[in-house]
């Protein structure tokens, strides 16, 4: 009889829903580690440097779990900005970078990095028109590039799931600190049934955001602007000019809009300048940083450096 009672109790217990362990964090438990972390921030860099001093001052560098969108019209310099930041992070800061290029080949990215590093015009490198002095300058800069932890892939098309797979393998292997995607509008949606441009961006943008959250690294992605700025008297881009979907603005922690006045007016008194319009910054202030656009060297530099 006792055995039957024990069996009955056992069956009742199995039928009842089990209490799940509380996986949420009580505020009070955050106090001590939180205060310790705040105290330690004064003695460590706030984030990964982009290589642009004033941009870093506003953003505090690139931070883990952030989606940073660099947007601009065609020809404004989105790819230059992404390659330039990746170059600085990998070669100067020696941090591990995964760079996904859907607009250029790996060799084209190499040419741009070589031009920026050596200060030999990109056109001469592209066409092989190098003299002895050019080769001397190139050879003097090859050393730091040879073992830079910058990992490129020009394989396309790719979905965010494919990007994730590459990043997971790199994180398990050489390691991973930052992900660059050039660019968002050339990334494929999760399903071939998603064909509408707005729906594609509503699929890709949050997936890139979640990728950074999962990997605990910043994800920096280029994005296209629509033709809004060219139709206005004031050509300065705005958040509403992001092409395809409002989800890009919603998902991004930071949105940087590129603007070159001489793109629209060749006789502009600001010829050779580029504005990094920080139009959204979820963790701080917004603002505009003006830098020198050294397009012949495939790079942007601080005005003070220039």
N, C-alpha and C positions, 0 to 999 in steps of 0.2 A: 504493500500500500504506500509506504514511504517512497519507494522508487517511482511509483506512478505520480505522486505529488511533486517530486523533484523534476520529473519529466515535464509535467504541466507548467511548473514555474519557468523552466528553461524555455519552453515554447512561447510563453507569454513575453518573456524578456526579449527574445529574438524578434517577436512581432512588433515590439514597441520601437519607435524611432530613437536612435542613439543620439545622445547629446554631443554636438560637435564642439571641438575646442575653439574657444574664442580667438580669432585671428586678428582682431583689431587692437590698436595701441591706445592705452589710456594716456591722456595728456600729461599727467604728473610724471609718468615714466620717461618723458622726453626732456624734463627740465635739466637734470645733471649732464647727460651727454650733449644736450643742445647748447648749454652754456660753455661747456668745454670746447665744443666745436667753434663757437663764436670767438672764444679767446684765441684759438689756434689759427684763425683766419688771417690774423695780422702777420703771421710768420710764414705764410705760404701763398703762392700766386692764386688769385681768385678764380682763374680759369686758364684755358689754353690760349696763348697769344696768337692772334691772327697775323701778326707781323705789321699791323697798322696801329700806331701808338694811340691816336685819338679814338679810333673805333674801340680799342681795348678799354680805354678809359671810360667810355659810356657803357659798354656791355659787360665789363669785368671779364673779358675773354670769352671763349667758347666753353660752355658748361655741360657736364654730363646730362643726358636725358633730354636735351633741348633739340628742337627742330629749328634750324636757322635757314631761312629762305633768302637767297640773293636773286633779285628779279630785275629784269631790264628788257628794253626793246631789242629787237634783232640788231646785232652789231654794236651794242652798247658796252660790251666787255664782261659779260657774265662768266664766260669760260676763263678769261684772263684772271678774274678775281678768284675763282675757285682754285685754279692751278697755282696761282701766286700764294694763296694761303696754305695750300698743301705743301708747296715747296718750302716755305718758311717753317712750318711745323715739323716736317720730316728732316730737313737738312740742318736747320739751325737749332731747333729745340730737341731734335732726335727722338720725337714721339712717333708712334706707329700709325700710319695712315692707310686706309683703303680708299682707292679712288676709282669710281665707276664712270667711264667716259662713253657716252652714247652719241656724241657729235664728232669726236676726233678719234683717230687711231692712237695706240700707245706711242708710236713713233712721233706723231704730231705733238703729243703732250711732252715727250722728251725734248723735242726741238724748242718748245716754248720755255721749258725749264732751263735749258742750256743758254738760251738768249738772255733770260733774266739773271742767271748766275754770272755769266761771263761778260755781260754788257756788249755782246756782239749782236748787231741787229738781226732780228728774226728772219728778215728777208734773205740776208746773205747765207744764213744757216740753211734755210728752206731750199735755196737754189744751189747750194754748194759753192758759192762765190767767195771763198775765204782766202785771204792772203796770209803771209807768214805771221804778221802781228795778230791777226784774228785767231790763228791756231795757237799762238803763245798764250793769249788770254783764255782760250778754252781749256788748254791743258793745265793752266794754273788753278782752274776751278773744278776739275773733274774729280779730284780726290774726295772731297766731302760728299759728292753725289754717288760714289761707287758703293758705299755701304749704307746709304740713307734708307730708313725703314718705310719707304713709300711703295705701296703695292698697287699696280694698275691692272685694270681689265677693260678691254674695249669690246668684249663679247656682247652682242645685241641680237635680238631683243631680250630684255630681262623684265621679269616681274619683281616686285618687292620681295616675294618669297625666295626668288633666286639670289637677290642681293643678300638677303638674310643668311642663306646657306653659305655663301662665300665668306661673309663676316664671321659666322660661327666657327668655320674652319680656321680662319686667321686668328680669331681670339683664342682658340685652343692651341694654335701653333706659335707663330712669332709674337702674337699679342695684337691688341687693337686699342687705339686711343681716340681716333676721329674717323668718321665716314663722310666722303664727299660723293655726291650724285650729280652728274652733269648730263642731262638735266631731268627735272621732274616730269615735264610734258612729253618726254620720250621714253618714260618708264611705262611698261605695259600693265594693264589692270589684272586683277586676280582671275578674271574669267573672260574668255573671248566673247561672251554674250554682252559684256559691257562695252558699248560702242559710242554712246553719246559722250561728247567731250566733257560736259559738266559732270556726268556720272563717273567718268574715268578719273577725274581729279578728286572727286569725292571718295574714290576707292584708294587712290595712290597716296594722297596727302596724309590721311590718318595712319596709313600703314607705315609710312616713313617715320611718323611721330612715335608710333609704338615700337618701331625698330630701335630707335635711340633709347627708349625707356627700358627695353629688354636687355640691350647690350650695355647699358649704363655709359654711353658715350654721346658726344654731340654728333648730330647728323646735319651736314650742310648741303643744301640742294639748290641748284639754280632753277629758276622758273621764268616763264615768258610773260611779258606784258602785252595787253591788247593795243590797239591803235589810238587809245584815248589821248595820250600826251601829244601826239602829232596833230590832233584835231583842235587842240586848245592854243590860245595865245601864249599862256604860260605852260611851257613844255615840261615842267617839273612833274614827275610821276607821283601818283597817289595810290593808296591801298586798293581803291576801287578799280584800278587798272590791271590788277592781277587777272590773267587770262584763264577762263574756263570755269572757275568755281570759287565761291566765298569760303570753301573749306580750307583753302591754302592759308588765308588770313586767320581763320579760327584755330587751325592746328599748329601754326607756327608760334614758337616762343618769341622769335625775333624775325622781323622782315626788313631787309635792306634793299632799297630801290636805287639802282644806278642811274645817274644822269650826267651826260656830257653836253654842256651848252654848245660846243662847236660841232656836235653831231647834226644839229639842226641849222646852225649858222656858222659857216666856215670862217666868217670875219668876226666872230665873237671876240670881245676883249678878254674872255676867259678861255681862250684857245689853249688846249693842253691840260685842262683841269677836268676832274671828275668829282661829282658829289656822291658820297655814300649817304643817302637819305635813310636814316634809321627811323622808319615809320611806325614800327611796333617793337616794343621791348617789354615783355611781360614782367620782368624783374627789375625794371629801372626806368630811367628817363629816355626820351627820344631826342633826336637832334640830327644835324647835318654836318658831316665831316668832309672837307674839301681836300683832295689829294692831287698829286701830279699824275697824269695819264701818260706813261711812257709806253705807248702802244707799239712802237718799233722794237722795244725790248720785251714785249709781252708781260708788262708788270705795271702795278700802281705803287707809288711810293709816297711817304709822308712829305708834305710840302717843305718842312724844315730840312729833311734829308736831301730833297731835290735841290 
